[in-house]
Amino acid sequence: MHKAIEQEVSVLSSSKQGLVYLTPNDWTLVADKASRVNFRKGETLVHKGRRSDGVYLLVKGTARVQIPSQTASPEIGPGEICGEMSFLEDAPASANVIAQQGLEAYYLDRPTLERLFELFPHLASRFYRSLATNLSRRLRELIQPNLTH
């Protein structure tokens, strides 16, 4: 594996806010199959009201999640995922996600993920378990913003 990709996989796999149940082999598969995307400051990764046919895994930079019902916009950074709610529900996104600075991410579209899950069913289990844990944590943070872990 190329040194830069190894470093990115290290960022993704060490995040406590990301896909925590993926194994090192899972991350190697993901990095191999994902598309690399870059966003400039102010660009939108996820558009509220539009369907997302995949998920973004942030490698470098940060983004703000603009939730219409919230005054504060949560920030996400390296190792975190976005677009997962729209992806899971196959429904339009509920928030905008906007790059706060130059941002680099891996993008995994639905067909790529489905092929990986067919070939590696345990990867699917770990991926969805990670998403469930992540969504639960984010919901708790919205309900009790001052709660510390």
C-alpha positions as CSV (number, residue, x, y, z in Angstrom):
1,M,0.0,0.0,0.0
2,H,1.3,3.5,-0.9
3,K,2.6,5.5,2.1
4,A,0.0,8.3,1.8
5,I,-2.8,5.8,1.7
6,E,-1.4,4.1,4.7
7,Q,-1.5,7.4,6.6
8,E,-5.0,8.1,5.5
9,V,-6.2,4.6,6.6
10,S,-4.5,5.2,9.9
11,V,-6.4,8.4,10.4
12,L,-9.7,6.7,9.5
13,S,-9.1,3.6,11.6
14,S,-7.9,5.4,14.7
15,S,-10.9,7.8,14.9
16,K,-13.3,7.2,17.8
17,Q,-16.0,9.2,15.9
18,G,-15.9,7.1,12.7
19,L,-16.4,3.5,11.6
20,V,-15.0,2.0,14.8
21,Y,-15.8,-1.6,14.2
22,L,-13.9,-1.9,10.9
23,T,-10.8,-4.0,10.9
24,P,-7.5,-3.1,9.3
25,N,-8.4,-5.5,6.4
26,D,-11.7,-3.7,6.0
27,W,-10.0,-0.3,5.8
28,T,-7.6,-1.6,3.1
29,L,-10.6,-2.8,1.0
30,V,-12.4,0.5,1.6
31,A,-9.4,2.6,0.6
32,D,-8.8,0.5,-2.5
33,K,-12.4,0.8,-3.7
34,A,-13.3,4.4,-2.7
35,S,-13.0,7.4,-4.9
36,R,-10.8,10.2,-3.7
37,V,-12.6,13.6,-3.7
38,N,-11.5,17.1,-2.7
39,F,-13.6,20.1,-1.7
40,R,-12.6,23.8,-1.4
41,K,-13.6,25.9,1.5
42,G,-17.3,26.6,1.3
43,E,-18.2,23.8,-1.1
44,T,-21.0,21.5,-0.2
45,L,-20.4,17.8,0.3
46,V,-24.0,16.8,1.1
47,H,-27.0,18.9,-0.1
48,K,-30.1,19.1,2.1
49,G,-33.1,17.8,0.1
50,R,-31.0,15.8,-2.3
51,R,-30.4,12.1,-2.3
52,S,-26.9,10.9,-1.5
53,D,-25.9,7.8,-3.3
54,G,-23.0,7.2,-1.1
55,V,-21.0,8.3,2.0
56,Y,-18.0,10.4,2.5
57,L,-15.1,9.5,4.9
58,L,-13.2,12.6,5.8
59,V,-9.4,12.2,5.6
60,K,-8.2,15.8,6.0
61,G,-10.0,19.1,6.9
62,T,-13.3,19.8,8.6
63,A,-16.9,20.4,7.6
64,R,-19.9,21.9,9.3
65,V,-23.2,20.0,9.5
66,Q,-26.0,22.6,9.1
67,I,-29.0,21.2,10.8
68,P,-32.1,23.4,10.1
69,S,-33.6,23.0,13.6
70,Q,-30.3,23.7,15.4
71,T,-28.6,27.0,16.0
72,A,-25.2,25.5,16.4
73,S,-23.6,23.6,13.5
74,P,-21.7,20.5,14.6
75,E,-18.2,20.1,13.1
76,I,-16.9,16.9,11.7
77,G,-13.3,16.1,10.9
78,P,-10.8,13.5,9.9
79,G,-12.0,9.9,10.4
80,E,-15.7,10.9,10.5
81,I,-18.4,10.0,8.0
82,C,-21.2,12.1,6.4
83,G,-24.1,11.4,4.1
84,E,-24.9,8.2,6.0
85,M,-28.5,9.1,6.9
86,S,-29.5,9.7,3.3
87,F,-27.6,6.6,2.3
88,L,-29.2,4.4,4.9
89,E,-32.7,5.6,4.2
90,D,-32.3,6.1,0.5
91,A,-33.9,9.4,1.1
92,P,-33.0,13.1,0.6
93,A,-30.4,14.5,3.0
94,S,-31.7,16.2,6.1
95,A,-28.8,18.7,6.4
96,N,-26.1,20.5,4.4
97,V,-22.5,19.5,5.0
98,I,-20.1,22.3,4.0
99,A,-16.3,22.2,3.9
100,Q,-14.8,24.7,6.4
101,Q,-11.4,24.5,4.7
102,G,-9.8,22.5,1.9
103,L,-11.1,19.0,2.6
104,E,-10.1,15.6,1.3
105,A,-12.3,12.5,1.6
106,Y,-13.0,9.1,0.3
107,Y,-16.3,8.6,-1.4
108,L,-18.0,5.2,-1.4
109,D,-21.1,5.0,-3.7
110,R,-23.9,2.5,-3.1
111,P,-23.0,0.1,-5.9
112,T,-19.4,-0.1,-4.7
113,L,-20.5,-0.7,-1.1
114,E,-23.1,-3.3,-2.1
115,R,-20.4,-5.2,-4.2
116,L,-18.0,-5.2,-1.2
117,F,-20.8,-6.3,1.1
118,E,-21.7,-9.2,-1.2
119,L,-18.1,-10.4,-1.3
120,F,-17.4,-9.7,2.4
121,P,-20.6,-10.1,4.5
122,H,-18.8,-9.5,7.7
123,L,-17.6,-6.2,6.5
124,A,-21.3,-5.2,6.0
125,S,-22.0,-6.2,9.5
126,R,-19.2,-4.2,11.0
127,F,-20.0,-1.2,8.7
128,Y,-23.7,-1.0,9.7
129,R,-22.8,-1.6,13.4
130,S,-20.4,1.3,13.2
131,L,-23.0,3.5,11.5
132,A,-25.6,2.6,14.2
133,T,-23.2,3.5,17.0
134,N,-22.2,6.7,15.3
135,L,-25.7,7.8,14.7
136,S,-26.6,7.0,18.3
137,R,-23.7,9.1,19.6
138,R,-24.6,12.0,17.4
139,L,-28.3,11.9,18.6
140,R,-27.1,11.8,22.2
141,E,-24.9,14.9,21.6
142,L,-27.9,16.7,20.1
143,I,-30.2,15.8,23.0
144,Q,-27.6,16.5,25.7
145,P,-24.9,18.7,24.2
146,N,-22.9,19.2,27.4
147,L,-22.6,15.5,28.0
148,T,-19.0,14.4,28.2
149,H,-17.8,10.9,27.4
